[in-house]
Amino acid sequence: MSGLVIEKKTNRSREESPLSKIILIILVIVFDVGAGWFIQNALSKGFTQLIVIVGIITIMLNLIFLLPKAYPFRWMAIGLSFLILFVIYPMIFTIYVAFTNYGDGHLLTKEQAIPLIEKATYLPEEGKSYSWTAYKSESGEYALWLVNADGETFIGKPGVEIVPANAGDPGISEADSSGIPASLDGYQRLNGLVAATDKELPNIKFGLEGIQTIQIRSPSEAAELEILYKYDEAIDAIIDQSNGDIYRNVNGTFTTQDGKTIKPGFRTVVGFKNFIDFTTSPALRGPLVRIMAWNFIFPTVSVLSTFALGLAIAILFNDKDFPFKKVIRSFLLIPYTIPGLISIIIWRGMMNSEFGVINRILGSTIGWAPRWTTEPIWAQIAILIVNLWLGYPYFMLVTSGALQSIPADIYEAAKIDGATGWQSFRRITLPLLLVAVGPLLIASYTFNFNNFNLIYLFISGGPPIVGASTQAGHTDILISYVYKLAFESGGRGVQYGLASAISIIVFFIVGSITLIQYRFTNMWEEVSESV
């Protein structure tokens, strides 16, 4: 009976007034119109994946807000939309990009690249060239005064046959000191600098198609130009009209048999090429071996050092008789209270090889100071020092709490059995501690495996690896290397496809490490049971 009452109340709460229904329908229509406009614009620019995602979100919201059965989902509709748009879509898009050649030279779609290629022109051997002067009417139309190599003069207008003309003819003013009329019939001469910088003029064909057309080639020359490249859809190739060369589609770049290419290229699926390049390319293999090795060394040393120092301080302060314990502990927590960004920048300044306070003190006391930013080994040590400073307070707090949970009776029993302090630590404290802290160690390792902020903010992954074909540095980890490949146009330019492929590989590496380390967590639990 109570369930029936609750159901009736729920149904009553779902009832909407006619006015609220009308407002809801109007809002849905407005949203649909906006989504339709967005999809239409995205379609014209070739953003197919984004169109699909926006379409899915639009259909989902329509169903949620128009179907009575979907009423309970209204409160989470916006959250679901943002989840799909900003989490699921980037993940799917990253996977897609990993199998493409997306990057510098291949940023456009095929439909966008071909019209740009077909804009290229050339001057045939029989083509004539002219010096030119531009004129413009009040309605915005252009005309050209053309002078050939023999001094003959002509008038050229878009869509009108080019005809001979002379200064002083009807509708044409007399020539000035340079031999150019000041005006044509309804057209006023443009300033030379204005005409040379006009972006519309080079795209206009003056004359009549099929008979004679002239285009502006440079600030001083106009010529009977013809289209250089034509796309043949039947063979999916570009034909060079000047010499008959055939440029075939090779992984998004039109290329001849002898290796000549046309720019721009276009985005296309290249299969597992990016993954193969990651493992086999000689240009990438050199820096990647060092980066991979450092990427495992850095989190391992960071976790061990921060855990060891944090645990040592926690054990030290676990002594009830330790003087000024609260004051000193407050000072030791300062690194944890300051935002990491600020701490990293401060350390970067203190370790500046030329002006840093650390090097000045070392130079004045021992006469030598490390080159923190230029020597690879010292740069890596500097990274580890800064990360130790940032990380030890966390483990100090965690291990302090874990130590309090270990029963004192166990230590008393071990002391009676004759165990030394080291034996108690090794046989009792550490096993029981790892059970509680083990998952946090795994999380810390995973975090440091992708600790982009420290690597990039402190030294930008430097110093550079000499001879590397990409922007790779001795302190780079995979995630910072991926960032450089994707967003810093150095070396071979930005390579979104390769960067996405490496991101996927990083994901599987981190996932595998986490799974393996969780098995060690189970081992620690078995050890703790035998303590």
N, C-alpha and C positions, 0 to 999 in steps of 0.2 A: 504494500500500500504506500509506504513512504517513497519507494522507488518511482511509483506512478506520479506522486505529487511533485517529485524533483523533475521528472521528465516534462510534466505540464508547465512547470515554472521555466524550464529551459526553453521550451517551445515558445512560451509567451515572451521571453526575453529576446527571441530571434525575430519576433514580429516587428516589422518596420512600418512607419507611417507612409502614406502615398508621397508626401513631400520629400522625405528622406530617400525614397526609392528613385524619384525623379532626379534629385541632386546627384545620387550615386551614378545613375545612368549617364547624366551629362558629363560627370568627371571621367567616367570610363571612355566615353566618346572622345573627349578632349585628349585623353592619354593616347587613345588609338590613333587619332589624327597626327599627334606629335611623333608617335612611333613609326607611323607610315611615312611621314616626311623624312625621318632619320634613315629609315631603311632604303628609301628611294635615293637619297644622297649617297649612302654607303654603297649601294648597288652601282651607281655611276662611277665610283672610284675603285670598284673591284674588291671591297672588303667583305668577301663572302662569309667568312667565319663569324664576323661580328653581326652580320645580318641574321644568321641562324640563331645566335644567342639572343639577340634582341627580339626576334620572332618568338622564341620559346618563352621568354619572360612576358611578352605581351599576351600570348595565349594563356599562360598560367594565371596572370592577374585578372584577365577577363573571366576565366572559370571561377576563380576564388570569389570575385565580387559579384558575379551574376548568378551563380548557382547556389540555392539555399543550402544544399548539403555541404558545400565548402565553407560555410559561415565560420566554423572554428579556426580556419586558417587565415582569416583576415588580419588578426593581430600580428602574425608573423610574415605577412606577404612582402613587406618592404625588406625585411631581413633576408628572406629567401631570394629576393631579386638581387640584392647586393652580393649575397653569397655566390650566386650563379655568375654575376657579371665580374666581380673582382677577385674571386678565388677559383671557382671551377673553370671559367673561361681562360684565365691566364695559364692555368695548368695544362689545359687541352691545347692552347695555342703554342705553349713552349714545346710540347711534344711534337706538334705539327712542324714547327720551325726547325726542330732538330733534324728533320728529314728533308730539309730544303737548302737551297744555296743563298738564303736571305742574308744580305749584307751589302757592303759598298759595291756598287756596280750592278747589283741585282735587287734594288729596292722597289722597283716598279713591277706591276703586272705586265703580262705579255701584251694585253690590249692597250696599256698605257705606253709601253716602250716602242712599239712599231710605228705609231704616228710621229713620235719624236725622231726616230731614225729616218723616216721618209721626208723629214723637213730638210735634210742635207741636200745641197745643190752643188753643181760643178759647171764650169765653162767649157763647152765643147771646142774642138779645134777650130771649127768654122764660126763659132760664136763671136759676136762683136761686143766691145766694151765702150763705155762713154763716161765722161765726167758729167756730174749732175748737180742741179740746183732744185730744191724742193719749194713748192708753193702750196698754200692751203686756203680753201674757200671758207666763208662764214659758216657754212653747213658742215664743216669738218672733212670735206673731201680733199684729196691730194692730187697734185700734178707735178710732173718733172720737166725741167728744161734740160735737154740732153745735147751734148756736143761730142761727136766722134773724133777719131784720130785725124781725119782730114779737115776738121773744122766745120763740118756740116752740123746744122742744128735741127732739133726735133722737139716735139711736144708729146709727152706720154701721159695718158690717163687710164685708170683702171677700167677694163671692159670696153675700151675704145682703141681702134687701130692707131698705131703710132704714125704721126704724119710729119713731114718736113715743115719747118716754120722759121721765120726770120724776125729779128727785132724790128719793130716799126710796122709790122703787118697789122691789119685790122684786128683790134682787141688785144694787141700786144704792145706794151710800151717800148719806148726807145731804150737801147742798151746803155748801161752806165759805163764807167771807165774800165771795168773788167770785162765788158762785152756781154753782160747778163741783163736782161730786161727786169725792171723793178716789179712788174706785175703782168699777169696774163688775164684773159677775159674772165673776171670774177674770182681770181686767185691772187693772193698777196705773197710775195717772197718771204720765206722763213729765214731767220737768222741762221748762219752756218752752224753755230754751236748747238742751237735748239734742234735743228734738223738732224745733226749727227747723233744726238742723244735720244731722239724719238724712237721708242721701242716698236711702234706700229709700222713705220716705213719699211724696214727690211722684210716684213711679211707680206707686203702688198705686191701684186703682180700688175705692172703697168703694161697696157697693150691688150691685144685680143688673143685669147687662147686659140691655139691651132695655127695661128699666123705668125705672130711675133710677140713675145712677152719679155719684159726687162725687169730685173730686181736689183735693189741696191745691195752691193757686195761689200763695200767699205765706205768710210766717210768721204772718199774721193772718187769712187768708181761704182758705176752701175753696169750690168752686163746681161746678155741674153742667156741667163742661167737655166739649167734643166735639172730635174730631180735626179739625184745621184743614185739613190737606192729605192728599189721597188720590191715589195713583199709578194711572193708567190705562195698563196695558201695551199695549193695542190701539193707542193713538195716541201712546204714549211721551211722556206729558205728566202734569203734576201739576195737579189740580183744587183750587182754593180753595173749601172748603165754605161759607165765610162770605159770599162774594159771587159765586161762579161763575167767577172769573178762571181762565184756562187758561195754565199755564206750560209752554211747549214746550222740548224739549231743543235748545239752541243751543251747540254746541261744549263740552258738558260743564256747562252752566249752564242751569237751568230758568228761562226768561225769557218774559214776556208781550209782546204786540205793542207796548205803550207803554213797554217798557224795564224793568219791575220784575223783580227777580230773587229767587231763593231760595238761601240758603246752608245747607249747604255744596254746592259743585259736585263734580264727579267727574272722574277722569282719562279722557281720550278722545283718539283720534287726530285731529289737526287738519291733517294734511298738511304743506305747506311754509309754513304761517303764520309760524312762528318765523323761518325764513330770510327771508321777505318783510319781516317787521317789522324784522329786522336792517338791511335795506338801505333801507326806505322809511318806517318810522315816524318822524314828526316828533319824537316824544318821545325817540327813541333816536338820531336822526341827528345832532343837535347835539353831544352828548358823544362819539359814535362817531367823527366826523370828527377831532376833536382826539386821541382815544385812538389811532386808526389812524395818524395822522401821527407822534405821539410814539413809537408802537410801532416805526416804521421808523427814526426819528432816533436813538432810544436805543441799539439794538444797533450801528448804523452808527458812531456817534461812539465808543461804548465799544470796539469792535474796533479802529478806527483809532488811538485814543489809547493803548490798552494795548499794541498792537503797536508803535507808534512809540516809546513810552517804553522798552518792553522791549528793542527793537532798538538804540536809542541807548545804553542801558546796556551791552548785550552788546558793541557795537562799541568802546565806551570801554574795557571790561575785556579786550578782545581784544588790546590793546596789552601786550606782554610787560613793558614798562618801567613800567607803571602802579603807583604806590606803594600799599602796604597793600591790594592787590587782594583777597586772600582775606578779610580782616577786613571790609572794606566790603561785599563781596558777601554775606557771612553776614548782616549787618544788613539788607541789601536784600531778603533772602529771608524776613524775619520775617513780613510779611503773608501769605505762602503757608503758613506753618506754623501760624498761628492759625486756628481754625475760623471760617468766614465768619459764622456767627450771632453770635459774640462780637464780631467786628470791626464788624459792622453796628450792633450795639447801642452799642458804644463811640462810633462816629462819630455816632450819633443823639444821644447825650448831649453830645458836644463841640460839635455844631452846634445845640444848643438855643438858640432865639432869645433867651431871657431869661437863662439861667444857664450856657450853654455856654462852655467855656474859649476857643474860637475867637472868639466874639463879644465876650467880655470883653477879650481882647487887642486885637482890632481897635478896639473902642470906646475903649480907653484910649490907643491909639497914634495913630489917625487920626480918632477921634471919630465913626465910623460903622461899622455892621456890617450885613451882609445879613440879611433876614428869611427864613431858610432854610425855615421850615415854613409860612409864610403867603403868600408871594409866589410865584406860579407859576414864573416864569423862574428864580428863585434855588433853588426846590425841585428843578427839573430839573437845574440846575448841580450842586447838592449830590449828587444821585443819580449823576451822571457822575463827580464827584470820588471818591466812595466806591468806585464800580466800577473806576476807574482804580487806586486803591490795592489793591483786591482782585485785579486782573487782570494788572498789569504783571509780577509775579515769574514767572508762568507763561510769558509770552512771552520774558522775559529768559533763562530756562533753555532754552527751545526754540530760540531764535535763536542762543544761545551754541553749542549743539551743532551747529546747521546751519552756522554760520560756520566751524567747525573742519573741516567736510567740503569746503569750497571750496579747491581746490589753489592754493597760493601762486604757482605758475608763471604762472597767468593774470594775476595782479596785476602780476607783474614784466614780462610781455609788454606789458601795457597801459601801464605806466610808461615802458617803452622807446619806445612809440609816441607818447608825449607826453600821455597821458590825465591829467587832473586828478583829485583825490580825489573830487569830486562825480561826475565822469563815470564813474569806476571803480565807484562805488556804484550809480549809476543804470543803467549798462550791464552790469555783471557781478554785483555783490553782490545787488541786489534781484531780478533775474530768477531767478538760481540759488536764492536764498533762498525765493522764492515757490513754487517747485516742491516743496520739502520742507515748507514751512509752510502752503501754500495750503489743503490739507484741514483743517488745524487752525483756520485763520481761518474757514472755513465752519462748522465745528463750534462755534466760539466765537460766531459770529453767531447760529446757531440756538439756542444755550443762552441768550444774552442776549435773544433775541426772546421767550422764555418765562421770563425770570428773575424768577419770582414772589417768591422769598425776599427779595431786595434791595428791591424795590418795596414789598412789604407790611410787612416788618419795620422799614424805615427810616422810612416816613411814611404807611403804609397807603394809598398811592395819592394822598394829598392834595397840596395843599389842594383842597377840593371845587370843582367847576365850578358857578358860580352859575347858577341857573335850570334845572339838569338835573333831570329827573323821577326819575332813579335815582341811586344812590350812586356817582357818577363823579367822579374826581379828575384834576387836571392831570398827575400823574405816573403815573396808571394805564396799564398796558398791557393788551392784550386778556385775558390770562390772569388778572390780578388783578381786572379788571372782571367776568369770568365768575365768579370766586369770590364777589364781592359779590352778583351777581345770584342765585347759587345758594344761598348760605349766610348772608347778612346780611339780616335782615328789615327793611330800610329802604325808603323810597320806596314802590314798588308791591308790596313783599314779595318773598319768594324766588321765583325763576322758573327751576326746573330745566330746563324745556323749552327756553327761550331760551338759557340757559347752555350746554346740551348742543349746541344748534345752532351757537353761536359757537365752541365747542370744535372741532367738525368743520371749520368754516371756517378756524380757526387751523391745524389739521392740514394742510389743503390749501395754505394760504399758506406755511407753513414748508416743506412738501414741494416746492412750486414754486420757492421761493427756493433751496433746496438743489440742485435739479436745474440751475437756471440758473447757480449759482455753480460747480458741478462742470464746466460747460462752460468757465468761465474757467480752471479748473485745467488743462484740456487745452491752452488757449491758452498758459498759462505754460510748459507742457512744450515746446511748439513754439518759444517764445521762447528757452528755455534751450538748445535744441539748436543755435540759431544763434549762441550766445555764443562 
